[in-house]
Amino acid sequence: MLDTTLAQLENVINDLLQRNQNLSEHCALLEQQLQQAREENDNLQLAALEQEDKQGATLARLQALVERAAGSNAA
């Protein structure tokens, strides 16, 4: 009886250790994916800021052209 219980306990402990190992590996993978997602997010935010700057410069140029065109029509 004691031998059977001890064997069952060993099996349960081995199963728990294996599950823990699997979860640790999965956690490490998720941490790596999270880091990659953060880096991609940072890159996308930087690209968005650069695009916003370009759009602002383009808008200013267009407004200047419209003002020049309106000024030449008035003359």
GUVEX-329489 format. One line per 2 residues: number of its first residue (from 0); their letters; for each residue x, y, z of N, C-alpha, C. Coordinates in steps of 0.02 Angstrom, whole numbers. Example, Ala and Ser with C-alpha at 12.3 -4.5 7.8 and 13.67 -1.06 7.14 Angstrom:
GUVEX-329489
0	AS	660 -284 390 615 -225 390 660 -165 390 ~ 642 -112 354 684 -53 357 645 2 394
end
This chain:
GUVEX-329489
0	ML	41 -60 0 0 0 0 43 62 0 ~ 92 65 45 136 124 48 177 131 -16
2	DT	198 74 -43 236 77 -106 194 104 -163 ~ 131 85 -165 86 108 -217 75 183 -211
4	TL	63 206 -150 53 277 -138 115 317 -156 ~ 172 291 -138 235 324 -153 246 328 -229
6	AQ	230 275 -264 236 274 -336 189 324 -369 ~ 128 327 -342 79 376 -368 103 447 -356
8	LE	131 458 -298 157 524 -281 214 543 -327 ~ 258 496 -341 313 508 -388 287 526 -457
10	NV	235 491 -479 205 505 -544 175 575 -546 ~ 140 592 -494 109 658 -490 163 712 -491
12	IN	215 702 -452 270 751 -450 304 757 -518 ~ 316 701 -550 346 702 -617 301 739 -667
14	DL	236 726 -664 189 761 -707 191 837 -694 ~ 191 855 -631 193 926 -613 257 959 -636
16	LQ	313 925 -629 376 952 -652 376 961 -728 ~ 348 913 -764 344 918 -837 299 976 -857
18	RN	242 982 -824 197 1038 -839 231 1105 -824 ~ 267 1108 -769 303 1169 -751 354 1186 -805
20	QN	390 1136 -829 439 1146 -882 405 1172 -946 ~ 349 1141 -964 312 1163 -1023 287 1235 -1015
22	LS	262 1250 -957 237 1318 -945 294 1369 -945 ~ 351 1350 -919 409 1395 -919 431 1409 -990
24	EH	433 1358 -1032 452 1367 -1102 401 1410 -1138 ~ 337 1398 -1125 285 1438 -1156 289 1511 -1133
26	CA	303 1521 -1070 310 1588 -1043 369 1625 -1076 ~ 424 1590 -1085 482 1620 -1118 466 1639 -1189
28	LL	429 1597 -1224 408 1612 -1292 362 1673 -1294 ~ 316 1676 -1248 271 1734 -1245 309 1798 -1229
30	EQ	358 1794 -1185 399 1853 -1170 437 1877 -1231 ~ 462 1830 -1270 498 1847 -1332 450 1880 -1382
32	QL	390 1852 -1389 341 1881 -1434 319 1950 -1411 ~ 313 1958 -1346 295 2024 -1319 349 2075 -1334
34	QQ	412 2056 -1326 467 2102 -1342 466 2121 -1415 ~ 454 2072 -1459 450 2087 -1530 392 2133 -1546
36	AR	336 2122 -1513 277 2165 -1524 291 2236 -1500 ~ 325 2242 -1444 343 2309 -1419 389 2345 -1467
38	EE	438 2310 -1494 484 2340 -1541 447 2361 -1605 ~ 403 2318 -1628 364 2335 -1688 319 2396 -1674
40	ND	290 2398 -1615 248 2454 -1596 289 2519 -1595 ~ 348 2516 -1566 392 2575 -1564 408 2599 -1635
42	NL	424 2551 -1679 440 2568 -1748 381 2599 -1784 ~ 321 2571 -1772 261 2599 -1803 245 2668 -1777
44	QL	255 2679 -1713 243 2746 -1685 291 2797 -1714 ~ 354 2777 -1721 404 2822 -1751 386 2837 -1824
46	AA	366 2786 -1861 346 2796 -1931 285 2842 -1935 ~ 239 2834 -1889 179 2877 -1889 198 2949 -1875
48	LE	244 2960 -1828 266 3028 -1814 302 3059 -1874 ~ 343 3020 -1907 377 3044 -1966 327 3061 -2021
50	QE	277 3019 -2030 226 3031 -2080 186 3094 -2063 ~ 173 3103 -2000 136 3162 -1978 177 3225 -1993
52	DK	242 3223 -1982 285 3280 -1997 284 3295 -2072 ~ 288 3242 -2113 287 3251 -2186 221 3280 -2208
54	QG	166 3256 -2179 101 3282 -2198 94 3355 -2178 ~ 121 3373 -2121 119 3443 -2100 158 3488 -2147
56	AT	216 3465 -2169 257 3504 -2216 221 3509 -2283 ~ 190 3454 -2305 154 3455 -2369 94 3503 -2364
58	LA	59 3502 -2309 2 3547 -2299 24 3620 -2302 ~ 79 3634 -2269 105 3703 -2269 123 3725 -2340
60	RL	154 3681 -2378 171 3697 -2448 109 3708 -2490 ~ 59 3664 -2480 -3 3672 -2518 -39 3737 -2501
62	QA	-40 3754 -2437 -72 3816 -2417 -36 3876 -2447 ~ 30 3873 -2449 69 3927 -2479 54 3932 -2554
64	LV	48 3877 -2587 31 3878 -2658 -39 3906 -2670 ~ -86 3886 -2629 -155 3912 -2635 -155 3987 -2624
66	ER	-117 4010 -2574 -115 4082 -2561 -83 4119 -2620 ~ -31 4090 -2649 1 4121 -2707 -46 4123 -2766
68	AA	-83 4067 -2775 -130 4064 -2831 -186 4115 -2821 ~ -211 4121 -2759 -264 4168 -2745 -238 4239 -2753
70	GS	-176 4252 -2734 -147 4318 -2741 -137 4337 -2813 ~ -118 4290 -2855 -107 4305 -2926 -174 4315 -2962
72	NA	-227 4283 -2939 -293 4292 -2970 -321 4360 -2952 ~ -305 4383 -2893 -330 4448 -2871 -295 4504 -2908
74	A	-235 4492 -2930 -198 4545 -2964 -216 4551 -3034
end
